[in-house]
Amino acid sequence: MLKLEGINKIFNEGTPDEKIALDNINLHLSPGDFVTVIGSNGAGKSTMMNMISGALTPDFGVVTIDGKEVTKLPEYKRSQFIGRVFQDPMAGTAPSMTIEENLAIAYSRNAKRGLRRGVNSKRREFFRSSLEKLGLGLENRFNAKVGLLSGGERQALSLLMATFTKPAILLLDEHTAALDPSRAELITRLTKQLVEEGNLTTLMVTHNMQQAIDLGNRLIMMDKGQIILSIDERKKQQLSIPDLMAEFENIRGEKMNSDRALLG
């Protein structure tokens, strides 16, 4: 469902600020895989996500999604088969539009544009039943402006919108990091529920090691633009945070310097 082959990206090449953001990244996701990604700041996690979404183009390498090479395809065209939720709850919705209007736009993401009603009674009922799954009462607030919702409510709505069309790949970019613990727990639970119900192929970046262990069937660790560790489902079931720290130390010969990952 997703292939990254030989992906390289250098920023500010040939200058004193040169930084190797991605160094020969190879990653394959089969249909239904839920892969969590951990690593300290600057490890290349968000750059890799931007490479998949089309926000960035690799210097070298090939990106393939659902059997189609998309390396040179712009971000707006890739959005037809990618769902993405960002760290900022403000980023995934249109705050000046109502909940219903936001849902209608997300629902029609893969459809051809034309002059027809964005919402009919059948579609409104689908929106209502989908919102009920969130357990936040948003199904009774169709006409509320999204900008008036709390951060947790907006992130729940963003997650629902990103999964509406059953995208080929769902990208979750630290989507609980900006929330308080109770709302982060809610979004984590909804993530697991929506991914399992839709059997969605998912790549989730997180600083929270325990979250990375608890969710998904595979885990990868990144450092300095490289994937330095890949853990399969069988081994992941027995994994703990001390295990991950020890693995990093064995590979790099030093302790992982990420209090945020430990305390997340």
C-alpha positions in Angstrom: 0.0 0.0 0.0 3.0 2.3 0.7 6.6 2.0 -0.5 9.4 4.4 0.1 12.5 3.3 -1.7 15.9 5.0 -1.4 14.4 8.3 -0.2 17.0 11.0 0.4 16.5 14.7 1.3 19.1 17.3 2.1 18.2 20.8 3.2 20.5 23.8 2.4 22.9 21.6 0.5 26.4 23.1 0.1 26.0 25.7 2.8 27.1 25.8 6.4 23.5 25.0 7.4 23.4 21.8 5.4 21.3 19.1 7.0 20.6 15.5 5.9 17.0 15.2 6.7 16.4 11.7 5.2 19.2 9.2 4.4 18.2 6.3 2.2 14.8 5.6 3.7 13.2 2.3 2.8 9.8 1.5 4.2 7.0 -0.8 3.0 3.5 -0.9 4.4 1.1 -3.7 3.5 -2.7 -3.2 3.4 -4.0 -2.8 6.9 -0.6 -2.2 8.6 -0.6 0.3 11.4 3.0 1.5 11.9 4.0 3.8 14.7 7.1 6.0 14.3 9.2 7.3 17.2 12.4 9.3 17.4 13.9 12.4 19.0 13.5 15.9 17.6 15.3 16.2 14.2 15.1 12.5 13.5 13.3 13.0 10.2 9.8 11.8 11.2 7.8 14.8 9.9 10.0 15.2 6.9 9.2 11.6 6.0 5.5 12.3 6.4 5.8 15.4 4.2 7.5 13.3 1.6 4.6 10.9 1.5 1.9 13.6 1.4 3.7 15.5 -1.4 4.5 18.6 0.7 8.2 17.8 -0.1 9.8 16.1 -3.1 12.8 13.7 -2.5 16.2 14.5 -4.0 16.5 10.8 -4.8 14.1 7.9 -4.4 10.6 6.7 -5.3 7.3 7.0 -3.4 4.6 4.6 -4.4 1.0 4.6 -2.9 -1.5 1.8 -3.7 0.6 0.6 -6.6 1.0 4.1 -8.2 4.2 6.0 -8.3 3.5 9.5 -6.9 7.1 10.8 -6.5 6.4 13.9 -8.6 2.7 14.2 -8.0 1.8 17.4 -6.2 0.2 17.4 -2.7 -3.3 18.5 -3.9 -3.5 15.5 -6.2 -2.2 13.0 -3.7 -4.9 14.2 -1.2 -7.4 12.1 -3.1 -6.0 9.0 -1.6 -4.3 10.3 1.6 -5.9 11.3 4.8 -3.8 13.3 7.3 -4.3 14.7 10.8 -1.8 17.2 12.1 -0.5 18.1 15.5 -2.3 21.4 15.5 -6.1 20.9 16.0 -6.6 24.1 14.0 -4.9 22.7 10.9 -7.4 20.0 9.8 -10.6 22.0 9.6 -12.1 25.2 8.2 -13.0 27.2 11.4 -15.3 29.7 9.8 -17.5 26.9 8.4 -20.0 24.7 10.2 -19.5 21.1 11.3 -21.8 20.0 8.5 -20.0 22.0 5.8 -16.6 20.7 6.9 -18.0 17.1 6.8 -19.5 17.7 3.3 -16.1 18.9 1.9 -14.3 16.0 3.4 -16.9 13.5 2.1 -16.5 14.8 -1.4 -12.7 14.8 -1.5 -12.6 11.9 -4.0 -15.6 13.0 -6.0 -15.7 14.9 -9.3 -16.8 18.5 -8.7 -20.1 19.6 -10.1 -23.2 21.8 -9.5 -25.2 19.7 -7.0 -26.2 19.9 -3.4 -23.4 19.2 -1.0 -25.7 17.7 1.6 -28.9 15.7 1.2 -31.0 13.9 3.8 -29.3 10.6 3.2 -25.8 12.1 3.5 -26.9 14.2 6.6 -28.0 11.0 8.3 -24.6 9.4 7.5 -22.8 12.4 9.0 -25.0 12.1 12.1 -24.3 8.4 12.7 -20.6 9.0 12.1 -20.5 11.9 14.6 -22.3 9.7 17.2 -19.3 7.3 17.2 -17.2 10.1 18.6 -19.3 10.3 21.8 -19.0 14.1 22.0 -22.5 15.2 21.1 -21.4 16.9 17.9 -24.2 15.2 16.0 -26.5 17.7 17.7 -24.4 20.7 16.7 -24.4 20.5 12.9 -24.7 24.3 12.4 -22.0 25.2 15.0 -18.9 26.9 13.6 -15.9 24.6 13.9 -13.8 27.5 15.3 -16.0 27.4 18.4 -15.1 23.8 19.2 -12.5 22.8 21.8 -9.1 21.5 20.7 -10.1 17.9 21.4 -13.4 18.2 19.6 -11.7 19.7 16.6 -9.1 17.0 16.5 -11.8 14.3 16.8 -13.6 15.9 13.9 -10.3 16.1 11.9 -9.7 12.4 12.5 -13.2 11.5 11.4 -12.9 13.7 8.2 -9.5 12.1 7.4 -11.0 8.6 7.5 -14.3 9.3 5.7 -13.3 8.3 2.3 -11.2 5.3 3.5 -7.9 6.7 2.2 -5.2 4.4 0.8 -2.9 5.7 3.6 -3.7 7.6 6.8 -1.0 9.9 8.1 -1.2 10.9 11.8 1.5 13.4 12.6 1.7 13.7 16.4 -2.0 14.3 16.4 -2.4 14.0 20.2 0.7 16.0 21.2 -1.1 19.4 21.6 -4.0 18.0 23.8 -4.4 17.7 27.5 -4.0 14.1 28.8 -7.8 13.3 29.0 -8.4 14.6 25.4 -5.2 12.9 24.2 -6.6 9.6 25.6 -9.9 10.2 23.9 -8.3 10.8 20.5 -6.0 7.8 21.0 -9.1 5.6 21.6 -10.9 7.0 18.6 -7.8 6.5 16.4 -7.7 2.8 17.3 -11.5 2.4 16.8 -11.6 4.2 13.4 -8.4 2.5 12.0 -9.7 -1.0 13.0 -13.2 -0.4 11.7 -11.9 0.9 8.3 -9.0 -1.5 8.2 -6.9 1.6 7.3 -3.3 1.4 6.4 -1.8 3.9 8.9 1.5 5.6 9.6 1.5 7.5 13.0 4.4 9.7 14.3 4.5 10.1 18.0 6.9 11.3 20.7 5.0 9.1 23.2 6.8 5.8 23.5 4.0 4.1 25.4 1.5 5.2 22.8 3.8 3.9 20.0 3.9 0.5 21.8 0.2 0.3 22.6 -1.1 1.1 19.1 -0.5 -0.6 15.8 1.1 -3.9 14.7 4.6 -2.5 13.8 7.0 0.1 15.2 10.0 1.9 13.7 12.5 4.1 15.3 14.2 6.9 13.4 17.4 8.9 14.2 19.4 11.4 12.2 17.3 10.8 9.1 17.6 7.0 9.2 15.3 4.1 10.2 17.5 2.4 12.8 15.1 -0.1 14.2 12.0 -2.0 12.9 9.9 -4.1 15.2 7.4 -6.6 14.0 4.0 -7.5 15.6 5.2 -10.5 17.5 8.1 -8.7 19.2 6.1 -5.5 19.7 3.6 -7.4 21.9 6.4 -8.0 24.5 7.9 -4.5 24.2 8.5 -2.0 26.9 9.9 1.5 27.1 13.2 0.3 28.8 13.5 -2.2 25.9 13.3 0.6 23.4 15.8 2.7 25.2 18.2 -0.3 25.4 17.8 -0.9 21.7 18.7 2.7 20.9 21.8 2.5 23.1 22.9 -0.8 21.5 22.6 0.7 18.0 23.9 4.2 18.6 26.3 3.5 21.5 24.7 6.3 23.6 21.6 6.9 25.6 18.5 8.4 23.8 18.2 12.0 24.8 14.4 12.5 24.7 12.7 13.3 28.0 9.5 14.1 26.0 9.4 10.6 24.7 9.8 9.1 28.1 7.3 11.3 29.9 4.7 11.5 27.1 
